[in-house]
Amino acid sequence: MRLSSLSLLIVLLAVPSLTRAQDYKPLSQRMTAAEFKAAGLDRLSPEQLQALDGWLRAHDKPTTRVVDASGKPVFYTDAHKRKLIESHLSGEFQGWNGHNVVTLDNGQQWKQIGSDAVQCNSSNHAAVKVRPSMIGGWLLYVEGCNGSVHAERVR
């Protein structure tokens, strides 16, 4: 009874996904014969195995979203991945006002945090460097400014 319920569930989940990516390799090709047998897959009917492969094809590429306790995205989960980012600002830059959100040409968005008072010249597509700070934050340098501001990535 339990196996047939599982089989029915797999079939129901697999039906919409049978039209997905053609590059999927079936379990019988991804596992050794011993692994296939040890998992009990050799006891499935061809239809059940096809349904299971269909479900796996539809769910083969998991998406992972890492958020902190408040639900905000965490972009760098490994401290070793924090490295200098060099890009340009998208569009015109008028200087820092304490609440700026800037978009880089690479698609990242950074928000000024704190009230750093940095003098800047207006510019268009200014060069930007985002550096990891010593205490875990980020410092954002914009070409034409006399210093950096503390920033956090928002996208």
For each residue, the residues with C-beta under 8 A, 3 or more apart:
1: 4 5
2: 5 6
3: 6 7
4: 1 7 8
5: 1 2 8 9
6: 2 3 9 10
7: 3 4 10 11 44 48 51
8: 4 5 11 12
9: 5 6 12 13
10: 6 7 13 14 48 51 52 55
11: 7 8 14 15 47 48 51
12: 8 9 15
13: 9 10 16 17 55 58
14: 10 11 17 18 50 51 52 53 54 55 58
15: 11 12 18 54
16: 13 19 58
17: 13 14 20 54 55 57 58 59
18: 14 15 54 57
19: 16
20: 17 24 57 58
21: 24 57 60
22:
23:
24: 20 21 53 56 57 60
25: 29 30
26: 29 30 49 53
27: 30 31 36 41 49 52 53 56
28: 31 36 41 49
29: 25 26
30: 25 26 27
31: 27 28 35 36 39 41
32: 35 36
33: 36 37
34: 37 38
35: 31 32 38 39
36: 27 28 31 32 33 39 41 42
37: 33 34 40 41 42
38: 34 35
39: 31 35 36
40: 37 43 44
41: 27 28 31 36 37 44 49 52
42: 36 37
43: 40
44: 7 40 41 48 49 52
45: 48 49
46: 49 50
47: 11 50 51
48: 7 10 11 44 45 51 52
49: 26 27 28 41 44 45 46 52 53
50: 14 46 47 53 54
51: 7 10 11 14 47 48 54 55
52: 10 14 27 41 44 48 49 55 56
53: 14 24 26 27 49 50 56 57
54: 14 15 17 18 50 51 57 58
55: 10 13 14 17 51 52 58 59
56: 24 27 52 53 59 60
57: 17 18 20 21 24 53 54 60
58: 13 14 16 17 20 54 55
59: 17 55 56 62
60: 21 24 56 57
61:
62: 59
63:
64:
65: 73
66: 73 74 77
67: 70 71 72 73 74
68: 71 72 74
69:
70: 67
71: 67 68
72: 67 68
73: 65 66 67 154 155
74: 66 67 68 77
75: 153
76: 79 81 82
77: 66 74 81
78: 81
79: 76 82
80:
81: 76 77 78
82: 76 79 132
83: 132
84: 129 130 131 132
85: 104 106 108 128 129 130 131
86: 127 128 129 130
87: 104 105 106 108 127 128 130
88: 104 105 125 126 127 128
89: 93 102 103 104 105 123 125 126 128 142
90: 102 103 104 105 125
91: 103 124 125
92: 122 123 124
93: 89 102 120 122 123 124 126 142 144
94: 120 122
95: 118 119 120 121 122 145
96: 100 112 116 117 118 120 145 149
97: 100 112
98: 112 114 115 116
99: 111 112
100: 96 97 111 112 149
101: 109 110 111 112 154
102: 89 90 93 109 110 112 128 140 142
103: 89 90 91 107 108 109
104: 85 87 88 89 90 107 108 109 110 128 130
105: 87 88 89 90 125
106: 85 87
107: 103 104 155
108: 85 87 103 104 130 153 155
109: 101 102 103 104 153 154 155
110: 101 102 104 130 138 140 151 152 153 154
111: 99 100 101 151 152 153 154
112: 96 97 98 99 100 101 102 116 140 149 150 151
113: 137 150 151 152
114: 98 149 150
115: 98
116: 96 98 112 147 148 149 150
117: 96
118: 95 96 145 146 147 148 149
119: 95 145 146 147
120: 93 94 95 96 123 142 144 145 146
121: 95 144 145
122: 92 93 94 95 144
123: 89 92 93 120 126 142 143 144
124: 91 92 93
125: 88 89 90 91 105
126: 88 89 93 123 142 143 144
127: 86 87 88 142 143
128: 85 86 87 88 89 102 104 140 141 142 143
129: 84 85 86 140 141
130: 84 85 86 87 104 108 110 138 139 140 141 151
131: 84 85 138 139 141 148
132: 82 83 84 136 137 138 139
133: 136 137 138 139 150
134:
135:
136: 132 133
137: 113 132 133 150 151 152
138: 110 130 131 132 133 150 151 152 153
139: 130 131 132 133 148 149 150 151
140: 102 110 112 128 129 130 148 149 150 151
141: 128 129 130 131 145 147 148
142: 89 93 102 120 123 126 127 128 145
143: 123 126 127 128
144: 93 120 121 122 123 126
145: 95 96 118 119 120 121 141 142 148
146: 118 119 120
147: 116 118 119 141
148: 116 118 131 139 140 141 145
149: 96 100 112 114 116 118 139 140
150: 112 113 114 116 133 137 138 139 140
151: 110 111 112 113 130 137 138 139 140
152: 110 111 113 137 138
153: 75 108 109 110 111 138
154: 73 101 109 110 111
155: 73 107 108 109
